[in-house]
């Protein structure tokens, strides 16, 4: 896999919970993380699509 593709769509560490002292418990591996890293763009795209549909469906 290309390094840029891996940086955009995947992450190496994931926090899966906390122990009794409040410290994070991390799991290492290759995890799909597209939505979390691109949440701002997903929200902006959905908002612009909603505005576009609102202007067309008057």
JOJO-V687087 format. One record per residue. N is the residue number from 1. RES is the residue in one letter. PHI is phi in radians with two decimals (NA if undefined). OMEGA is omega in whole degrees, -180 to 180 (none if undefined). Layout:
N:RES:PHI:OMEGA ; N:RES:PHI:OMEGA
This chain:
1:X:NA:-180 ; 2:X:-1.19:-178 ; 3:X:-1.03:179 ; 4:X:-1.18:177 ; 5:X:-1.08:180 ; 6:X:-1.14:180 ; 7:X:-1.18:-177 ; 8:X:-1.35:-169 ; 9:X:-1.80:-174 ; 10:X:-2.28:174 ; 11:X:-2.33:-177 ; 12:X:-1.62:-178 ; 13:X:-2.13:179 ; 14:X:-2.40:176 ; 15:X:-1.52:-176 ; 16:X:-1.84:179 ; 17:X:2.85:178 ; 18:X:-2.28:177 ; 19:X:-1.48:-176 ; 20:X:-1.13:180 ; 21:X:-1.57:179 ; 22:X:1.61:179 ; 23:X:-1.40:-180 ; 24:X:-1.22:174 ; 25:X:-1.79:-176 ; 26:X:-1.90:173 ; 27:X:-1.99:179 ; 28:X:-1.84:-180 ; 29:X:2.90:177 ; 30:X:-1.99:-175 ; 31:X:-2.04:177 ; 32:X:-1.25:-174 ; 33:X:-2.45:-175 ; 34:X:-1.19:-173 ; 35:X:-1.15:-178 ; 36:X:-1.16:-178 ; 37:X:-1.30:-176 ; 38:X:-2.00:-177 ; 39:X:-1.06:180 ; 40:X:-1.05:-178 ; 41:X:-1.21:178 ; 42:X:-1.13:180 ; 43:X:-1.15:179 ; 44:X:-1.11:178 ; 45:X:-1.17:179 ; 46:X:-1.14:179 ; 47:X:-1.14:180 ; 48:X:-1.18:177 ; 49:X:-1.16:178 ; 50:X:-1.14:177 ; 51:X:-1.14:179 ; 52:X:-1.10:178 ; 53:X:-1.14:179 ; 54:X:-1.15:-180 ; 55:X:-1.36:180 ; 56:X:-1.38:-173 ; 57:X:-1.73:178 ; 58:X:-1.27:none
